[in-house]
Every structure is written in structure tokens, then in C-alpha cells.
């Protein structure tokens, strides 16, 4: 439920979802931790052949 809500609040984007999931649903600005994690997730998704 928490991840689904983060995805909805993040606009359905990978980085938006990660921001809302890591920093909280009320977060509005990307922080360095979430930005780094987003980059790692995109690399893993690309390795699996999934669009980011």
C-alpha cells in the first residue's frame, strides 16, 4: 500500500516514486539520498531490460 501510494503521488515516474517512498509522501524536492538511489534503480532496471 505504501509503495502504491508513493507511485501515485510521485506521478508514476521511477524517480518520483522513489522520492515519495524514501523521503515520505509529503516530500517535494529530490534529496541526494533519493537521487543516488534513483540512479541505482535505473541501472538495475536497464540491466533487466525494463524501461525506467
Biopython code that builds the backbone (N, CA, C, O; Angstrom):
import numpy as np
from Bio.PDB.StructureBuilder import StructureBuilder

atoms = [
    (1, "UNK", "N", (0.815, -1.194, 0.000)),
    (1, "UNK", "CA", (0.000, 0.000, 0.000)),
    (1, "UNK", "C", (0.863, 1.265, 0.000)),
    (1, "UNK", "O", (0.585, 2.213, -0.734)),
    (2, "UNK", "N", (1.912, 1.271, 0.827)),
    (2, "UNK", "CA", (2.763, 2.458, 0.934)),
    (2, "UNK", "C", (3.451, 2.740, -0.396)),
    (2, "UNK", "O", (3.503, 3.886, -0.843)),
    (3, "UNK", "N", (3.980, 1.691, -1.029)),
    (3, "UNK", "CA", (4.658, 1.862, -2.314)),
    (3, "UNK", "C", (3.669, 2.284, -3.399)),
    (3, "UNK", "O", (3.991, 3.129, -4.234)),
    (4, "UNK", "N", (2.483, 1.710, -3.392)),
    (4, "UNK", "CA", (1.471, 2.086, -4.381)),
    (4, "UNK", "C", (1.089, 3.554, -4.234)),
    (4, "UNK", "O", (0.910, 4.256, -5.230)),
    (5, "UNK", "N", (0.965, 4.016, -2.999)),
    (5, "UNK", "CA", (0.622, 5.419, -2.778)),
    (5, "UNK", "C", (1.785, 6.314, -3.206)),
    (5, "UNK", "O", (1.568, 7.382, -3.780)),
    (6, "UNK", "N", (3.018, 5.884, -2.930)),
    (6, "UNK", "CA", (4.193, 6.655, -3.344)),
    (6, "UNK", "C", (4.231, 6.776, -4.864)),
    (6, "UNK", "O", (4.567, 7.832, -5.401)),
    (7, "UNK", "N", (3.884, 5.693, -5.552)),
    (7, "UNK", "CA", (3.868, 5.728, -7.025)),
    (7, "UNK", "C", (2.822, 6.711, -7.531)),
    (7, "UNK", "O", (3.074, 7.481, -8.457)),
    (8, "UNK", "N", (1.662, 6.676, -6.922)),
    (8, "UNK", "CA", (0.587, 7.588, -7.323)),
    (8, "UNK", "C", (0.972, 9.043, -7.065)),
    (8, "UNK", "O", (0.798, 9.896, -7.935)),
    (9, "UNK", "N", (1.488, 9.325, -5.884)),
    (9, "UNK", "CA", (1.869, 10.690, -5.521)),
    (9, "UNK", "C", (3.084, 11.172, -6.302)),
    (9, "UNK", "O", (3.251, 12.373, -6.514)),
    (10, "UNK", "N", (3.936, 10.236, -6.734)),
    (10, "UNK", "CA", (5.136, 10.582, -7.485)),
    (10, "UNK", "C", (4.892, 10.737, -8.970)),
    (10, "UNK", "O", (5.834, 10.906, -9.743)),
    (11, "UNK", "N", (3.642, 10.682, -9.372)),
    (11, "UNK", "CA", (3.313, 10.871, -10.780)),
    (11, "UNK", "C", (3.587, 9.654, -11.643)),
    (11, "UNK", "O", (3.561, 9.746, -12.871)),
    (12, "UNK", "N", (3.850, 8.516, -11.018)),
    (12, "UNK", "CA", (4.092, 7.296, -11.776)),
    (12, "UNK", "C", (5.497, 7.167, -12.331)),
    (12, "UNK", "O", (5.809, 6.178, -12.994)),
    (13, "UNK", "N", (6.358, 8.156, -12.070)),
    (13, "UNK", "CA", (7.736, 8.076, -12.561)),
    (13, "UNK", "C", (8.599, 7.300, -11.574)),
    (13, "UNK", "O", (8.282, 7.225, -10.386)),
    (14, "UNK", "N", (9.672, 6.735, -12.063)),
    (14, "UNK", "CA", (10.571, 5.979, -11.201)),
    (14, "UNK", "C", (11.150, 6.870, -10.111)),
    (14, "UNK", "O", (11.070, 6.533, -8.929)),
    (15, "UNK", "N", (11.730, 7.995, -10.492)),
    (15, "UNK", "CA", (12.369, 8.870, -9.503)),
    (15, "UNK", "C", (11.349, 9.526, -8.579)),
    (15, "UNK", "O", (11.622, 9.712, -7.393)),
    (16, "UNK", "N", (10.197, 9.874, -9.098)),
    (16, "UNK", "CA", (9.150, 10.452, -8.258)),
    (16, "UNK", "C", (8.669, 9.465, -7.212)),
    (16, "UNK", "O", (8.439, 9.832, -6.060)),
    (17, "UNK", "N", (8.519, 8.209, -7.617)),
    (17, "UNK", "CA", (8.100, 7.163, -6.686)),
    (17, "UNK", "C", (9.150, 6.961, -5.609)),
    (17, "UNK", "O", (8.818, 6.849, -4.428)),
    (18, "UNK", "N", (10.414, 6.914, -6.006)),
    (18, "UNK", "CA", (11.498, 6.711, -5.045)),
    (18, "UNK", "C", (11.570, 7.865, -4.056)),
    (18, "UNK", "O", (11.772, 7.648, -2.862)),
    (19, "UNK", "N", (11.408, 9.084, -4.542)),
    (19, "UNK", "CA", (11.416, 10.246, -3.652)),
    (19, "UNK", "C", (10.327, 10.106, -2.597)),
    (19, "UNK", "O", (10.597, 10.251, -1.405)),
    (20, "UNK", "N", (9.112, 9.829, -3.019)),
    (20, "UNK", "CA", (7.988, 9.730, -2.086)),
    (20, "UNK", "C", (8.153, 8.538, -1.144)),
    (20, "UNK", "O", (7.758, 8.611, 0.019)),
    (21, "UNK", "N", (8.734, 7.438, -1.639)),
    (21, "UNK", "CA", (8.922, 6.236, -0.826)),
    (21, "UNK", "C", (10.009, 6.445, 0.225)),
    (21, "UNK", "O", (9.832, 6.083, 1.388)),
    (22, "UNK", "N", (11.137, 7.032, -0.189)),
    (22, "UNK", "CA", (12.272, 7.209, 0.729)),
    (22, "UNK", "C", (12.106, 8.389, 1.676)),
    (22, "UNK", "O", (12.379, 8.269, 2.870)),
    (23, "UNK", "N", (11.666, 9.517, 1.158)),
    (23, "UNK", "CA", (11.632, 10.748, 1.954)),
    (23, "UNK", "C", (10.268, 11.018, 2.582)),
    (23, "UNK", "O", (10.132, 11.921, 3.407)),
    (24, "UNK", "N", (9.279, 10.256, 2.203)),
    (24, "UNK", "CA", (7.939, 10.449, 2.753)),
    (24, "UNK", "C", (6.995, 11.010, 1.709)),
    (24, "UNK", "O", (7.411, 11.701, 0.780)),
    (25, "UNK", "N", (5.737, 10.706, 1.873)),
    (25, "UNK", "CA", (4.738, 11.094, 0.883)),
    (25, "UNK", "C", (4.615, 12.600, 0.702)),
    (25, "UNK", "O", (4.166, 13.055, -0.350)),
    (26, "UNK", "N", (5.002, 13.381, 1.701)),
    (26, "UNK", "CA", (4.879, 14.840, 1.603)),
    (26, "UNK", "C", (6.104, 15.498, 0.959)),
    (26, "UNK", "O", (6.093, 16.706, 0.719)),
    (27, "UNK", "N", (7.153, 14.727, 0.675)),
    (27, "UNK", "CA", (8.380, 15.289, 0.101)),
    (27, "UNK", "C", (8.091, 15.913, -1.261)),
    (27, "UNK", "O", (7.313, 15.380, -2.052)),
    (28, "UNK", "N", (8.729, 17.045, -1.519)),
    (28, "UNK", "CA", (8.522, 17.733, -2.797)),
    (28, "UNK", "C", (9.809, 17.932, -3.582)),
    (28, "UNK", "O", (9.764, 18.154, -4.792)),
    (29, "UNK", "N", (10.957, 17.856, -2.913)),
    (29, "UNK", "CA", (12.238, 18.063, -3.601)),
    (29, "UNK", "C", (13.112, 16.828, -3.469)),
    (29, "UNK", "O", (13.175, 16.198, -2.413)),
    (30, "UNK", "N", (13.783, 16.497, -4.562)),
    (30, "UNK", "CA", (14.690, 15.362, -4.568)),
    (30, "UNK", "C", (15.887, 15.675, -3.684)),
    (30, "UNK", "O", (16.516, 16.724, -3.824)),
    (31, "UNK", "N", (16.196, 14.761, -2.775)),
    (31, "UNK", "CA", (17.367, 14.929, -1.922)),
    (31, "UNK", "C", (18.492, 14.044, -2.452)),
    (31, "UNK", "O", (18.238, 13.167, -3.278)),
    (32, "UNK", "N", (19.722, 14.251, -1.998)),
    (32, "UNK", "CA", (20.853, 13.482, -2.532)),
    (32, "UNK", "C", (20.714, 11.971, -2.354)),
    (32, "UNK", "O", (21.124, 11.205, -3.226)),
    (33, "UNK", "N", (20.145, 11.541, -1.239)),
    (33, "UNK", "CA", (19.988, 10.104, -0.989)),
    (33, "UNK", "C", (19.010, 9.494, -1.996)),
    (33, "UNK", "O", (19.298, 8.458, -2.595)),
    (34, "UNK", "N", (17.871, 10.129, -2.178)),
    (34, "UNK", "CA", (16.876, 9.616, -3.121)),
    (34, "UNK", "C", (17.388, 9.693, -4.558)),
    (34, "UNK", "O", (17.106, 8.804, -5.361)),
    (35, "UNK", "N", (18.130, 10.737, -4.888)),
    (35, "UNK", "CA", (18.687, 10.873, -6.235)),
    (35, "UNK", "C", (19.682, 9.753, -6.524)),
    (35, "UNK", "O", (19.673, 9.180, -7.614)),
    (36, "UNK", "N", (20.533, 9.443, -5.561)),
    (36, "UNK", "CA", (21.505, 8.363, -5.735)),
    (36, "UNK", "C", (20.795, 7.019, -5.877)),
    (36, "UNK", "O", (21.159, 6.203, -6.724)),
    (37, "UNK", "N", (19.786, 6.795, -5.048)),
    (37, "UNK", "CA", (19.031, 5.547, -5.102)),
    (37, "UNK", "C", (18.295, 5.424, -6.433)),
    (37, "UNK", "O", (18.228, 4.340, -7.012)),
    (38, "UNK", "N", (17.750, 6.526, -6.910)),
    (38, "UNK", "CA", (17.059, 6.522, -8.198)),
    (38, "UNK", "C", (18.017, 6.095, -9.311)),
    (38, "UNK", "O", (17.654, 5.295, -10.173)),
    (39, "UNK", "N", (19.224, 6.623, -9.290)),
    (39, "UNK", "CA", (20.223, 6.243, -10.285)),
    (39, "UNK", "C", (20.534, 4.760, -10.249)),
    (39, "UNK", "O", (20.665, 4.123, -11.294)),
    (40, "UNK", "N", (20.653, 4.208, -9.049)),
    (40, "UNK", "CA", (20.933, 2.772, -8.899)),
    (40, "UNK", "C", (19.770, 1.931, -9.417)),
    (40, "UNK", "O", (19.975, 0.917, -10.084)),
    (41, "UNK", "N", (18.558, 2.356, -9.107)),
    (41, "UNK", "CA", (17.377, 1.625, -9.572)),
    (41, "UNK", "C", (17.304, 1.644, -11.092)),
    (41, "UNK", "O", (16.995, 0.623, -11.707)),
    (42, "UNK", "N", (17.583, 2.788, -11.708)),
    (42, "UNK", "CA", (17.535, 2.888, -13.171)),
    (42, "UNK", "C", (18.566, 1.973, -13.823)),
    (42, "UNK", "O", (18.295, 1.371, -14.863)),
    (43, "UNK", "N", (19.750, 1.865, -13.216)),
    (43, "UNK", "CA", (20.784, 0.965, -13.742)),
    (43, "UNK", "C", (20.296, -0.480, -13.671)),
    (43, "UNK", "O", (20.446, -1.232, -14.634)),
    (44, "UNK", "N", (19.718, -0.869, -12.544)),
    (44, "UNK", "CA", (19.218, -2.231, -12.379)),
    (44, "UNK", "C", (18.071, -2.523, -13.353)),
    (44, "UNK", "O", (18.005, -3.605, -13.936)),
    (45, "UNK", "N", (17.182, -1.561, -13.521)),
    (45, "UNK", "CA", (16.061, -1.750, -14.445)),
    (45, "UNK", "C", (16.559, -1.898, -15.881)),
    (45, "UNK", "O", (16.041, -2.716, -16.642)),
    (46, "UNK", "N", (17.561, -1.108, -16.246)),
    (46, "UNK", "CA", (18.133, -1.202, -17.592)),
    (46, "UNK", "C", (18.792, -2.563, -17.802)),
    (46, "UNK", "O", (18.701, -3.143, -18.884)),
    (47, "UNK", "N", (19.455, -3.066, -16.764)),
    (47, "UNK", "CA", (20.107, -4.368, -16.856)),
    (47, "UNK", "C", (19.083, -5.486, -17.069)),
    (47, "UNK", "O", (19.387, -6.510, -17.681)),
    (48, "UNK", "N", (17.880, -5.277, -16.561)),
    (48, "UNK", "CA", (16.811, -6.266, -16.720)),
    (48, "UNK", "C", (16.002, -6.045, -17.997)),
    (48, "UNK", "O", (15.095, -6.816, -18.311)),
    (49, "UNK", "N", (16.342, -4.981, -18.726)),
    (49, "UNK", "CA", (15.642, -4.676, -19.966)),
    (49, "UNK", "C", (14.301, -4.001, -19.763)),
    (49, "UNK", "O", (13.452, -4.002, -20.654)),
    (50, "UNK", "N", (14.115, -3.427, -18.590)),
    (50, "UNK", "CA", (12.855, -2.758, -18.272)),
    (50, "UNK", "C", (13.007, -1.255, -18.461)),
    (50, "UNK", "O", (14.047, -0.697, -18.111)),
    (51, "UNK", "N", (11.993, -0.588, -19.007)),
    (51, "UNK", "CA", (12.091, 0.876, -19.150)),
    (51, "UNK", "C", (12.065, 1.563, -17.796)),
    (51, "UNK", "O", (11.366, 1.116, -16.887)),
    (52, "UNK", "N", (12.816, 2.639, -17.653)),
    (52, "UNK", "CA", (12.896, 3.327, -16.358)),
    (52, "UNK", "C", (11.803, 4.330, -16.203)),
    (52, "UNK", "O", (11.720, 4.999, -15.173)),
]
sb = StructureBuilder()
sb.init_structure("model")
sb.init_model(0)
sb.init_chain("A")
sb.init_seg("    ")
for serial, (resi, resn, name, xyz) in enumerate(atoms, 1):
    if name == "N":
        sb.init_residue(resn, " ", resi, " ")
    sb.init_atom(name, np.array(xyz, "f"), 0.0, 1.0, " ", f" {name:<3s}", serial, name[0])
structure = sb.get_structure()
